[in-house]
Amino acid sequence: MTQPPSHPQASNLPPADDTLIEFPCQFPIKVMGESHPQFSHEIIQVIQTHLPAFGAHLVETRGSANGKYTSLTCTVYVTSKPQLDAIYHSLTVHPRVKVVL
């Protein structure tokens, strides 16, 4: 019986539960949604549920050319992959959020 060819790059990949990110670290998260006066404030509150010291000074805001969308780059200090995953999950389920990168 023949075996499928092995892929040399596959052995270089981390296990599924591993990560290439070294913790603790500063990590930028981009959050996009439709423009709303409270969008930035609401996103800061979501992140503060995981990182109480997170504040507006760690957020860079950009509007789209037509003003319909707002993009926030939130630089968070995370200590583990589960902590980062929890922040991402909380942001993705927020009703005003369209995309989290």
N, C-alpha and C positions, 0 to 999 in steps of 0.2 A: 504494500500500500504506500502511496506517495503522500508526502506531507506538503502543505502549502508552503511557498517560499517565505522565508523569514524576512522581516523588514528591519534593517539595521537601525533605522531611526527610532523604531518603537522602543528599543531598549534604553534610549536616551530620555524618554518621556517620564515625568514623575508619576507615581501612582495617582489614581483618581482623587483620593482624599488628601493628597499632598499639594503643595503650591510652590511656585518659583519666587514668591514674595517672601522677603525676609522680615520677620516681625521682631520687635515693634518698628513701626515706620509711619511716615507721613504719606497719606494716600489720597490722590485727587479723585473725587467722584463727580461725574457730570450728571446733572439732573435737568431734564427738559420738560416743559409743560406750557399750556396756554397762558398768556400773560394775565395776571390777576394781582390786584394791589396787595394781597396777603400771601402770595405764592412763596416768596423768600422767607417770610416769617414762619409759615407753616412747615417748610422744609427744615429750617433750623430747629424747630420744636421736635420734629421727628428724630433728627440726629441726636438732639439732647437727651432723648429717652435712653440712648445707649452711651452717650458721652456728655455728661452734664456740663463740662467746661467748654464745650463747643459754642462758638459765638459768631456773630455777623462779620467780625473782622477776618474770619476764615472763609468767607464766601466772595467769589467774583461773579458779578452779574452781567449778562449780555442780553440784549433784546435782538430779535430778528429784524431784518431790513424793513418789513412792513409792520412790525410791532405786535404781531399776533402771538408770537411765542417768546418765552424767556428761557435762557440757559443759565444754570448756576453751576459753578465749579466750586465744590465744597472740599476743602483739604482737611481730612480727618487724621487724627493720630490714633492708630489702632495697634493693639497688642497681640492679636491672634486672628486666624482665618475665621473661626466661628463668630467672632465679634464683627468682622467685616461683612460676613455673609448675613448676619442679623440686620445690620444697617441697610444693606442692599434690599433685603426682603421687605423691611418696613417702608422703604422709599417706593418700591415697585407697586405696593398695594395701596399707596396713597391715591385718592381719587383725582387730584389735580396733575399727577405725574404721568407723562406720556412715555418717556424713555429714561433709563438710568444706565450710564456707561461707567 
